[in-house]
Structure formats: C-alpha cells, structure tokens
Amino acid sequence: MTRALEGIKVLDLARYVAGPYCAQILGDFGADVVKIEKPEVGDVMRGPGAAPGDDRLYMLMYNRNKRSITLDLRSDRGKEILAALIPQADVLVENFRPGTMEAMGFGWEQVSALNPRLVMARISGFGQDGPWAKRPAFDAIAQAEGGLMHLTGDKDGEETMFGSVVIDYSTGANAAMGVMAALHARERTGRGQVVDVPLLDTAMSFLMTAVAEHHRDGNVMGRMGNRDRYSAPANTFRTRDGQRVHLMSAGVKHFNALVKILGEEEILQDPRFATPPDRLANADLVDETVAGWFLRHDRDWLLEQLVAAEIPCARMATVADVVDNPQVKHRGQIIDIKHPTLGVVKTQGNPIRLTDTPVETYRDVPTLGQHTDEILGGWLDMDESEIATLRDDGVV
C-alpha cells in the first residue's frame, strides 16, 4: 500500500519542537522529509534530554520518518544548494524568528519565485507581522500570554502551566493541517501559499467560551482546578484507600446511575440535586457530597461499578500506568524507534489511523547528516567528488 502523502517532498529547516513536529506528521503520512541541519552542531534538540549519546531523547520525539542533510546556510555555497533544492520540493517548513528567512534571501517572495508551487509553513511565536512579530517565544510564553495559564490551576491558587508542551505540539499539528489544506488547494490553483501558524494564536484557540463571555458581559474566566466549568459533579475525588478518581457524572442518566451505585437515591428529592442546572448552580455542595460518598469506598471497586454503569470515569494514571494500559497496547500506540547510539527507544506514536494508507514508522530518527550524500545525489544529481569538495569546504 502507498502512504497518503507519498510523492510529496518536504524541506524541514525547523528546530526545537513545533516545526519539527509539523514535519514529522507529514513524514508519518508518507512525505519524503529532508531535515536540513547545521554542520557539526545540528538541531539544538540533539542536546537536551534524559539520555546519554550523541542524540538525546528530545530529538527522537519529533524527527522520525526523516532524512538528515547538513548544510551551512550562512555560506554562499550553502545558500546556492538550498536554492537548488527548493524547486524540487513541495513544502518548506521553518520556525525561525520572523525576518530571518528574508535576511537569508529565502523569504516568501524569493522562494515562491524559485518554485511557484511551493507551500511554505511558517511557525512563529506571534505571527509573521505585527508589533510583537519579532519577539522570541517558547511554549510556556504562549501559554502565559495566550491566557491558558490564567485558566489552569486551583481556584484559589496561582496560575500554572500545562505538564507538557501542549502549544508546541498543537501548533505543529495545526501547521501540518494547514500544509495539507494548501496542497489540496494547489491541485485546483496550481499555486503554493504561506501557512502562517503562531504559538499565540494556537494557545488562544483553547480558550473555550472565555473570549465570548468577556465580550458579552466583561466576565474574566478564572481557574477551576479539576472541576468542569459547565456541569456538576465533574471533578477529581479521593477514595477510601487514598487513590483518586476523576468523575464526569452530570447528566441525568449518569447521575441517576451514580446515586444508585452508591445507595444515595434519596438525594434526588433534594431540589439542589434534582436536575443538571440545579447541580451546576450548587456545584460546591454537590462536589462536597460526592467527595463524602467516594471516601467510603476503595478506588478499584468504584471504577469497576462506574465502568459497568457506563459512567465516564478514570483513575489518575501515571506514565507507567499509561504504557501498561491494555487499550494503548491494543492500539499499538507505543512504538519502537531505533538509534545507533541509544538503541531501541520506546515512545508514543502518531494518534491517527488511516484504513487504506498506513501511518507508520518506516524511517528511524536520522543521525546528523546521515543522508547528505544520498540527498545531494538524488535530488541534485551531484557526484561523489562534488560532495567531497563541499565536505572539505565545510558546506555540508
């Protein structure tokens, strides 16, 4: 079977997380992704991470299904080679600070002149233009400035960040989605276009009704801890054995099933508990009551009863619990990545499944410059002596 994006060629000039993750998604779907890195140094993410060796764990998270070429883009010859590669490509992914590609001579006007069919994915902190365009940003900066930290944490506590680089991941996914939309549009127009995806805009896309509420009545949405904003009971509750269960049992069907399991049906006669709107209006009392019920039972018994009654619930799983989850195993969501120095590393795979065109790991994470000769020879028809000269000159 062919892969969904087979035949699409991608130049990946990105580093850190969001850009490389975008290119990895395209690679997972079958695109030929060529990662362009600095000679000797490579992507900065080859350094940090909790593992020994030349390439650390961070690198393995965002760079499977790619080939690596080294190229000194500060040298005239390196720029000439990039200019020769661009007409061969369908997509270029970059996440430099806005203005950097223009300063190098590879802004949108220049690259589209070299290849009018090129789709250019531009990932940045705040966008390609505007008063904040050139400000540096990382995931946590976007979380803070985009309002997400203000919504995250305990009701009476301070703001906190997500436990993962969720904005980097989602910005990369948004950029990949934009690239695929632009490739589809190119089938009709014959022209490429820019896909402009900032971290800030992505962070704001997670704000639910906060913006609408603020514009409607001036309300500033605050933190709720683990409680749901729009229903009750929907929160995390401690059990008799000191464990915790997250419960979402606000609807009529689910709440009636909950009180039946716990032998608390009489609570339905209390007007404060009678309907979903009543329970939301009295959420503090509802949560306090359910918390008392849960403290009378052990976690595993509760989960067994809740699952049997089809009530949405979950244990507070650790990473060890997640990788041992039978559903995760059934889905094959933990995959093996092979590396020359790190050996086999297990990590999470792509969450998307396609029935006819497989999403799989067919290339392991490349070492720095592993495919330089292969790409220069295959894409640009360079012979061994030409490549040897480039290597001697420090261009690759």
C-alpha positions in Angstrom: 0.0 0.0 0.0 1.1 3.5 -0.7 1.1 6.2 2.0 -1.2 9.2 2.0 1.5 11.8 1.2 3.8 9.6 -0.9 5.5 11.6 -3.6 5.4 14.9 -1.5 8.8 16.3 -0.8 9.4 18.4 2.3 12.4 20.6 3.3 12.5 20.8 7.1 14.5 23.8 8.2 12.9 23.9 11.7 14.3 23.2 15.1 13.1 22.8 18.7 9.6 21.3 18.8 6.7 22.8 16.9 8.3 23.0 13.4 10.0 19.5 13.6 6.7 18.0 14.9 4.9 19.5 11.9 7.4 18.0 9.5 7.3 14.6 11.4 3.5 14.5 10.9 3.9 14.9 7.2 6.6 12.2 7.3 4.3 9.9 9.2 1.8 10.2 6.4 4.5 9.3 3.8 6.1 12.5 2.7 9.9 12.4 1.9 11.1 14.8 4.7 14.6 16.2 4.4 15.8 17.8 7.6 18.4 20.5 6.9 20.8 21.0 9.9 23.9 22.9 10.7 27.2 21.0 10.1 28.7 19.5 13.2 26.1 21.0 15.5 22.7 20.0 14.0 19.3 20.8 15.5 19.7 22.3 19.0 17.4 19.5 20.3 20.2 17.0 19.7 21.5 18.2 23.1 18.9 18.3 25.9 17.0 15.3 27.3 17.4 12.5 29.8 19.6 10.1 27.9 23.3 9.7 27.0 24.6 9.6 23.5 25.0 11.9 20.5 21.3 12.4 20.1 19.1 12.9 23.1 15.6 11.8 23.7 14.0 15.1 22.7 15.4 14.6 19.2 13.7 11.2 18.9 10.3 12.6 19.8 10.0 14.9 16.8 12.2 13.6 14.0 11.2 10.1 12.9 10.4 9.4 9.3 13.0 12.0 8.1 16.4 12.1 6.4 19.1 14.4 7.5 21.4 16.6 5.5 23.9 19.1 6.8 24.2 22.4 5.1 25.8 25.7 6.1 23.2 28.3 5.3 25.5 31.1 6.3 27.8 30.3 3.4 27.1 31.4 -0.2 27.5 27.9 -1.5 25.1 26.5 1.1 22.5 29.1 0.1 23.1 28.1 -3.6 22.4 24.5 -2.7 19.2 25.4 -0.8 18.1 27.5 -3.7 18.6 24.4 -5.9 16.7 22.1 -3.5 13.6 24.4 -3.3 12.4 23.8 -6.9 12.5 20.1 -6.1 10.3 20.4 -3.0 6.5 20.7 -2.4 6.7 22.0 1.1 9.2 24.1 3.2 8.8 24.2 7.0 10.6 26.8 9.0 10.3 28.3 12.5 12.9 31.0 12.6 12.1 34.3 14.1 10.2 36.4 11.5 12.6 38.2 9.2 15.3 35.6 9.5 14.4 33.8 6.2 14.2 37.2 4.5 17.6 38.2 5.7 19.0 34.9 4.3 17.4 35.6 1.0 14.6 33.0 1.4 11.5 35.0 2.2 8.2 34.1 0.6 8.8 36.2 -2.4 12.1 34.6 -3.1 11.2 31.0 -2.5 7.9 31.3 -4.5 9.8 32.8 -7.4 12.1 29.7 -7.3 9.1 27.4 -7.0 5.6 28.9 -7.5 4.0 25.5 -6.4 5.8 25.6 -3.0 3.8 25.6 0.2 5.8 27.4 3.0 4.8 26.6 6.6 5.9 29.5 8.8 5.7 28.8 12.6 6.5 31.6 15.0 5.7 32.9 18.4 3.4 35.7 17.4 3.0 35.7 13.7 4.9 37.0 10.7 3.9 40.6 11.1 2.5 43.0 13.7 4.0 44.8 16.7 5.1 41.7 18.5 6.2 39.6 15.5 9.9 39.6 16.3 9.6 38.8 20.0 11.1 35.4 20.9 8.7 32.8 22.3 8.5 29.2 23.5 5.6 27.1 24.5 5.3 28.4 28.1 5.4 32.0 26.8 2.4 31.4 24.6 0.6 29.6 27.4 1.1 32.7 29.6 0.4 35.4 27.0 -2.5 33.4 25.4 -4.4 33.2 28.6 -4.1 29.4 29.2 -2.1 29.7 32.4 -4.7 32.0 33.8 -7.3 29.2 33.3 -5.0 26.5 34.7 -4.5 25.6 38.4 -6.5 25.6 41.6 -9.3 28.1 42.0 -7.6 29.9 44.9 -4.0 29.2 43.7 -1.7 30.9 41.2 -1.5 30.3 37.5 0.3 27.2 36.3 1.5 25.8 33.0 0.4 22.5 31.4 2.5 19.5 32.2 3.6 19.1 28.6 4.5 21.4 25.7 0.9 21.3 24.5 1.1 24.5 22.5 4.2 23.3 20.6 2.5 20.1 19.8 -0.8 21.6 18.7 0.9 24.4 16.7 2.9 21.7 14.8 -0.3 19.8 14.2 -2.2 23.0 13.1 0.7 23.7 10.7 0.6 20.2 9.2 -3.2 20.5 8.8 -2.6 23.9 7.0 0.0 22.4 4.8 -2.3 19.6 3.7 -5.1 22.1 3.0 -2.7 24.2 1.0 -1.6 21.1 -1.0 -5.2 20.3 -1.7 -5.8 23.9 -2.9 -2.8 23.7 -5.1 -4.5 20.9 -7.0 -7.0 23.5 -8.2 -4.9 26.6 -8.5 -1.5 25.3 -9.4 0.0 27.7 -6.9 1.5 27.3 -3.4 0.9 29.6 -0.5 2.1 30.5 3.0 0.8 28.6 6.0 1.2 31.1 8.9 0.7 29.5 12.4 1.8 31.3 15.6 2.0 29.8 19.0 -0.1 32.6 20.5 -3.0 32.0 18.1 -2.9 28.3 18.9 -2.9 29.0 22.6 -6.0 31.2 22.2 -7.8 28.5 20.3 -8.0 26.6 23.6 -9.9 29.3 25.4 -13.4 27.8 25.0 -16.0 30.4 25.8 -13.7 32.8 27.6 -13.4 35.4 24.8 -17.1 35.4 24.1 -18.0 35.7 27.8 -15.6 38.6 28.2 -17.1 40.5 25.2 -20.6 39.8 26.2 -20.6 40.8 29.9 -17.0 41.6 30.9 -16.6 38.3 32.7 -13.0 37.2 33.1 -12.9 33.4 33.2 -10.8 32.1 36.1 -9.3 28.8 37.3 -11.4 25.9 38.4 -8.9 23.2 39.3 -10.2 19.9 38.1 -13.8 20.9 38.2 -15.7 21.2 35.0 -16.9 24.7 34.2 -20.3 23.8 32.8 -21.5 20.7 34.8 -21.5 19.0 38.2 -20.4 16.6 39.5 -17.4 16.6 37.3 -14.2 16.7 39.3 -11.5 14.6 40.9 -12.4 12.8 44.1 -10.3 10.9 46.7 -11.2 7.4 47.6 -11.0 5.5 50.9 -7.7 3.9 50.0 -6.0 7.2 49.3 -6.3 7.0 45.5 -8.1 9.4 43.2 -10.8 9.0 40.5 -11.9 11.6 38.0 -15.6 11.5 37.5 -17.9 13.1 35.0 -21.5 12.3 36.0 -23.5 15.5 35.5 -26.2 14.3 33.1 -29.5 12.8 34.2 -28.6 9.3 33.1 -25.1 9.3 34.6 -26.1 11.0 37.9 -29.0 8.7 38.5 -26.7 5.7 37.8 -24.2 7.1 40.3 -26.6 7.5 43.2 -28.0 4.1 42.5 -24.5 2.5 42.7 -23.8 4.3 46.0 -27.2 3.8 47.5 -27.9 7.5 47.7 -31.1 7.7 45.6 -32.9 9.9 48.1 -30.6 12.8 47.2 -32.7 13.2 44.0 -35.6 14.5 46.2 -33.4 17.5 47.2 -34.1 20.3 44.8 -30.5 21.3 44.8 -29.6 17.9 43.2 -32.7 17.3 41.1 -31.6 18.4 37.6 -28.3 19.2 35.9 -28.9 23.0 36.1 -29.7 22.6 39.8 -26.5 20.7 40.4 -24.4 23.2 38.5 -25.9 26.1 40.5 -24.9 24.2 43.7 -21.6 22.8 42.5 -19.8 23.3 45.7 -22.4 21.4 47.7 -22.6 18.7 45.0 -18.8 18.1 45.0 -18.6 18.1 48.7 -21.4 15.5 48.9 -19.9 13.2 46.2 -16.5 13.6 47.9 -18.0 12.2 51.1 -19.6 9.3 49.2 -16.3 8.4 47.5 -14.4 8.4 50.8 -16.4 5.4 51.9 -15.2 3.1 49.0 -11.9 2.0 47.5 -10.8 3.1 44.1 -10.9 -0.2 42.3 -14.4 -1.1 43.5 -15.6 2.3 42.4 -14.1 2.1 39.0 -15.5 -1.4 38.4 -19.0 -0.1 39.3 -18.7 3.1 37.4 -17.4 1.4 34.2 -20.2 -1.2 34.4 -22.8 1.6 34.6 -21.1 3.3 31.6 -20.4 6.4 33.7 -17.3 8.4 32.3 -14.5 8.0 34.9 -10.8 7.5 35.1 -8.1 6.7 37.5 -5.3 9.3 37.9 -2.9 7.3 35.7 0.9 7.7 35.9 3.0 7.3 32.8 3.8 3.8 34.0 0.0 3.1 34.1 -0.4 4.6 30.6 2.2 2.4 28.9 0.7 -0.6 30.6 -2.9 0.3 29.6 -4.5 -2.6 27.6 -6.2 -0.2 25.2 -2.9 1.6 24.5 -1.4 -1.8 23.8 -4.3 -2.8 21.6 -3.9 0.4 19.5 -0.2 -0.2 19.2 0.4 3.3 20.4 3.8 2.6 21.9 6.3 2.2 19.1 10.0 1.3 18.8 12.5 3.9 17.4 15.9 2.5 16.6 19.0 4.7 17.1 22.7 3.9 16.5 23.8 5.0 20.0 20.6 4.9 22.1 19.5 1.5 20.8 15.8 0.8 20.7 13.7 3.6 22.4 10.0 3.2 23.1 7.8 6.2 22.6 4.3 7.3 21.7 3.3 7.0 18.1 1.0 9.0 15.8 -2.6 9.0 17.2 -4.1 8.9 13.7 -5.0 5.7 11.9 -6.0 5.6 8.2 -7.6 2.4 6.9 -6.1 2.3 3.4 -2.8 4.3 3.7 -0.7 3.3 6.7 0.7 5.7 9.2 3.8 4.1 10.5 7.5 4.5 11.3 9.4 3.5 8.2 12.5 5.6 8.9 14.2 5.8 12.2 15.4 9.2 13.6 18.5 10.1 11.5 21.9 10.9 12.9 23.3 14.3 11.9 23.9 14.4 8.2 23.3 10.7 7.7 21.7 11.2 4.3 23.7 14.1 3.0 25.3 12.2 0.1 22.0 10.4 -0.7 20.0 13.6 -0.9 22.5 15.7 -2.9 23.0 12.9 -5.3 19.3 12.0 -5.6 17.8 15.5 -5.6 20.6 17.5 -7.3 22.5 14.8 -9.3 25.8 15.6 -7.6 28.6 13.1 -7.9 30.9 11.9 -5.2 33.7 14.4 -6.0 31.4 17.4 -5.8 30.0 16.3 -2.4 33.6 15.6 -1.2 34.6 19.1 -2.1 31.6 20.5 -0.2 32.5 18.5 2.8 36.1 19.6 2.6 34.9 23.2 2.4 32.7 22.8 5.5 29.5 23.5 3.4 28.0 20.1 4.4 
